[in-house]
Amino acid sequence: MTQKVIVVCGGLSHEREVSLESGHRVARELTRAGFSVATSDFQPSLVDLISALDYPVVFPMLHGGAGEDGAVREVLELIGVPYVGTTAISCRASFDKALAIPRVARAGLSVPKRVVLPHDMFRDLGAATLLTLIENRLGLPLFVKPTTSGSALGASRVDRIEDLPAALVNAYSYGRVAVVEEFIPGMEVAVPVFDLGSGPIAFPPVEIRPDSGVYDFEARYIAGATTYICPAELDPAAIDACKEMAVCAHTTLGLRDFSRADIIVRDGQPVFIESSVAPGMTETSLVPLSLETEGEHLPEVLGQLVRLAATRL
C-alpha cells in the first residue's frame, strides 16, 4: 500500500510564504520517494481531506505562530491522525524562548544572559525606568527579539542603550513578550538533529555568513544574500561540542523526529540560542544542505520520518 501523506503549509503567520515554499519542497521530495502526497493550507477543508483518506500521515510544515507553538499539532491529535514532528506539548515548551532557555540552561548548556519583558511591563513602567537596569545587568551590545517568533522577524541588535525602546517596539509588533539578551559575538551555526529510529543524531553544523553582516529575514530567504559553509570552519572539538549541544537541546526540550539548533560559537565554545521544531526546507534552508554534506538524500530521510510516524497509528 502506498502511504498517503498530507503536507500542511501556509497558515496565517508572518512566515506564510516561507512555509509554502518549505511545504511544496517537502511534497516534491516525498513524491520522489514514492509516497502519494497532497498539500493543504491549514483551513477547515483539511479535516475533510484527512477524513477522506485511509490511514494518512500529516507532515506539518507551518512556520511561526500556530505552526510551531503546538496549536496545529493539538488539532491533529484531536483528529487522531499521526504526524511527523514534535508533540503539541513539547512544541509549546520549545517555541516560547522565555520557557525554553531556562530549561536548557538547567541541563548545563551555555546560554546568553537575558531578561524577559512583557509589553505591559514596558508600557506601565516606561522605557526610562528600564534602560539603566538592563544596561547594568547585560551591558552592550544587546539583542532583542520576540519570545514567540521565527525567521528573525522582530529581531534587532542594539549598540546604544537609547535605541533599545525602538527595538522593543519592533519586537512587540510580532508578540506580546520580548526577550533582551547580551549580544554574543562569534560564528553563527545551525545544527540539524534527526531521529530516524535509533535516537537523535546531529548532522554537520552549517556556518552562516550573511553578506550584510546581519542574518535577518532577507538574508535568510533571498538567494545569494548569505554564504553557507558546511561543515562549518571550526576545529573538530568545536564541531563535536556543537553537535552535542544540539542533541542535548533536542532531548531536554522533548523534541521528536527532527529539529534545528541555532548556536553561536564564541572563542571555540558553543552558546545555545534556540531550537526550531519546524526548520525550513526551502532552496536556501540549512537542514537540506547539512544532510547533503553528510551524504544523505532528502527524499529518503523525509520518507523515513513518514514511515516512523505511520507506526504511531
ZAMARGU-4260 file (C-alpha; in steps of 0.2 Angstrom, whole numbers, plus 5000, padded with zeros to 4 digits):
<rodrens>
0) 5000/5000/5000 | 5007/5017/4995 | 5007/5028/5011 | 4996/5044/5009 | 5004/5060/5016
5) 4996/5077/5018 | 5009/5091/5019 | 5001/5106/5029 | 5009/5123/5025 | 5004/5141/5023
10) 4994/5146/5038 | 4992/5164/5044 | 5008/5168/5052 | 5021/5181/5046 | 5031/5167/5039
15) 5017/5161/5027 | 5026/5162/5011 | 5042/5153/5018 | 5030/5139/5025 | 5023/5137/5007
20) 5040/5136/5000 | 5045/5123/5013 | 5029/5113/5011 | 5030/5112/4992 | 5048/5106/4993
25) 5044/5093/5006 | 5029/5087/4995 | 5040/5086/4979 | 5054/5076/4989 | 5041/5064/4996
30) 5033/5061/4979 | 5051/5057/4973 | 5052/5044/4987 | 5036/5035/4981 | 5023/5042/4993
35) 5006/5048/4987 | 5006/5067/4993 | 4994/5081/4994 | 4997/5098/5001 | 4984/5108/5011
40) 4983/5125/5019 | 4978/5125/5037 | 4959/5128/5034 | 4943/5119/5038 | 4944/5108/5022
45) 4959/5100/5030 | 4948/5090/5041 | 4938/5083/5027 | 4954/5079/5017 | 4961/5069/5032
50) 4944/5060/5034 | 4943/5055/5016 | 4959/5046/5016 | 4963/5029/5024 | 4977/5030/5037
55) 4986/5046/5031 | 5001/5054/5039 | 5002/5073/5041 | 5018/5082/5038 | 5016/5099/5046
60) 5027/5112/5038 | 5020/5128/5046 | 5032/5141/5052 | 5030/5153/5067 | 5014/5156/5076
65) 5001/5141/5077 | 5013/5131/5066 | 5027/5129/5080 | 5018/5133/5096 | 5009/5117/5097
70) 4991/5123/5092 | 4991/5114/5075 | 4998/5098/5082 | 4985/5099/5096 | 4971/5099/5082
75) 4980/5084/5073 | 4980/5074/5090 | 4961/5079/5092 | 4958/5072/5075 | 4968/5056/5079
80) 4979/5057/5064 | 4998/5053/5066 | 5010/5066/5061 | 5029/5070/5058 | 5037/5080/5071
85) 5036/5086/5089 | 5021/5084/5100 | 5010/5099/5104 | 5016/5100/5122 | 5034/5100/5118
90) 5031/5112/5104 | 5024/5124/5117 | 5040/5122/5128 | 5052/5125/5114 | 5044/5139/5104
95) 5042/5151/5119 | 5060/5156/5122 | 5056/5163/5139 | 5052/5145/5144 | 5065/5135/5133
100) 5081/5144/5138 | 5080/5142/5157 | 5076/5124/5154 | 5091/5120/5143 | 5102/5131/5155
105) 5097/5119/5169 | 5103/5105/5158 | 5120/5113/5158 | 5120/5122/5141 | 5128/5139/5140
110) 5115/5152/5136 | 5116/5171/5134 | 5111/5182/5150 | 5094/5189/5146 | 5078/5197/5153
115) 5061/5194/5148 | 5049/5210/5146 | 5031/5208/5143 | 5023/5223/5133 | 5013/5228/5148
120) 5028/5230/5159 | 5037/5240/5146 | 5021/5251/5144 | 5017/5253/5163 | 5035/5256/5170
125) 5041/5266/5155 | 5057/5264/5145 | 5067/5277/5155 | 5065/5266/5171 | 5071/5250/5162
130) 5086/5256/5152 | 5098/5258/5166 | 5093/5242/5174 | 5095/5232/5158 | 5112/5240/5154
135) 5119/5237/5171 | 5114/5219/5170 | 5118/5214/5152 | 5129/5228/5146 | 5131/5232/5127
140) 5128/5227/5114 | 5111/5219/5116 | 5100/5208/5105 | 5081/5210/5106 | 5068/5198/5099
145) 5050/5192/5102 | 5049/5176/5113 | 5037/5168/5100 | 5043/5171/5083 | 5055/5164/5070
150) 5065/5169/5054 | 5072/5184/5064 | 5056/5193/5062 | 5056/5207/5075 | 5074/5204/5080
155) 5087/5218/5080 | 5104/5222/5088 | 5106/5237/5099 | 5123/5245/5101 | 5116/5261/5110
160) 5105/5260/5125 | 5094/5274/5119 | 5090/5263/5104 | 5083/5249/5115 | 5065/5256/5116
165) 5063/5256/5097 | 5070/5239/5096 | 5057/5233/5109 | 5043/5241/5100 | 5049/5232/5084
170) 5049/5215/5094 | 5031/5219/5101 | 5024/5220/5084 | 5027/5201/5082 | 5022/5196/5100
175) 5017/5202/5117 | 5033/5197/5126 | 5051/5202/5121 | 5067/5195/5127 | 5083/5206/5129
180) 5099/5197/5129 | 5118/5200/5129 | 5124/5200/5111 | 5135/5185/5108 | 5149/5189/5096
185) 5156/5174/5086 | 5152/5162/5072 | 5133/5158/5069 | 5130/5140/5065 | 5114/5129/5063
190) 5114/5111/5068 | 5101/5099/5062 | 5096/5084/5073 | 5086/5069/5066 | 5080/5054/5075
195) 5077/5041/5061 | 5073/5027/5073 | 5089/5024/5083 | 5090/5040/5094 | 5094/5058/5089
200) 5109/5061/5079 | 5117/5078/5075 | 5122/5082/5057 | 5136/5094/5052 | 5135/5112/5058
205) 5131/5125/5044 | 5141/5141/5046 | 5131/5156/5042 | 5139/5171/5033 | 5127/5185/5028
210) 5134/5197/5016 | 5126/5212/5026 | 5133/5206/5042 | 5116/5203/5049 | 5106/5186/5047
215) 5089/5194/5045 | 5074/5189/5036 | 5080/5195/5019 | 5097/5186/5022 | 5088/5170/5026
220) 5077/5169/5011 | 5085/5179/4996 | 5096/5168/4986 | 5114/5174/4986 | 5112/5185/5001
225) 5121/5174/5013 | 5135/5162/5011 | 5133/5145/5019 | 5148/5134/5023 | 5145/5116/5028
230) 5153/5109/5038 | 5157/5125/5047 | 5175/5130/5048 | 5178/5125/5065 | 5191/5114/5073
235) 5185/5096/5076 | 5182/5099/5095 | 5171/5114/5092 | 5161/5104/5079 | 5158/5090/5091
240) 5153/5102/5105 | 5140/5110/5094 | 5133/5093/5089 | 5132/5088/5107 | 5123/5104/5112
245) 5111/5102/5098 | 5107/5084/5103 | 5106/5089/5122 | 5093/5103/5117 | 5083/5091/5107
250) 5082/5079/5121 | 5080/5091/5135 | 5065/5100/5126 | 5057/5084/5122 | 5058/5086/5103
255) 5054/5072/5091 | 5059/5067/5074 | 5069/5082/5069 | 5074/5099/5074 | 5087/5113/5071
260) 5098/5121/5085 | 5104/5139/5082 | 5121/5141/5091 | 5134/5155/5092 | 5152/5149/5094
265) 5162/5161/5104 | 5180/5158/5107 | 5178/5140/5102 | 5164/5137/5114 | 5145/5135/5109
270) 5132/5146/5116 | 5114/5140/5113 | 5102/5152/5106 | 5086/5142/5101 | 5079/5127/5093
275) 5066/5126/5079 | 5053/5111/5078 | 5049/5115/5060 | 5065/5121/5052 | 5064/5127/5034
280) 5065/5116/5019 | 5067/5129/5006 | 5080/5130/4992 | 5090/5142/5004 | 5087/5132/5020
285) 5101/5125/5031 | 5094/5107/5035 | 5094/5100/5017 | 5112/5107/5015 | 5118/5098/5031
290) 5110/5082/5025 | 5118/5083/5008 | 5135/5087/5016 | 5133/5071/5026 | 5129/5061/5010
295) 5111/5059/5015 | 5097/5061/5002 | 5082/5072/5007 | 5069/5061/5000 | 5075/5046/5009
300) 5076/5055/5026 | 5059/5063/5024 | 5052/5046/5019 | 5059/5038/5034 | 5051/5051/5046
305) 5034/5047/5037 | 5036/5029/5040 | 5040/5031/5058 | 5025/5042/5060 | 5014/5029/5052
310) 5019/5017/5066 | 5010/5029/5079 | 4993/5024/5072
</rodrens>
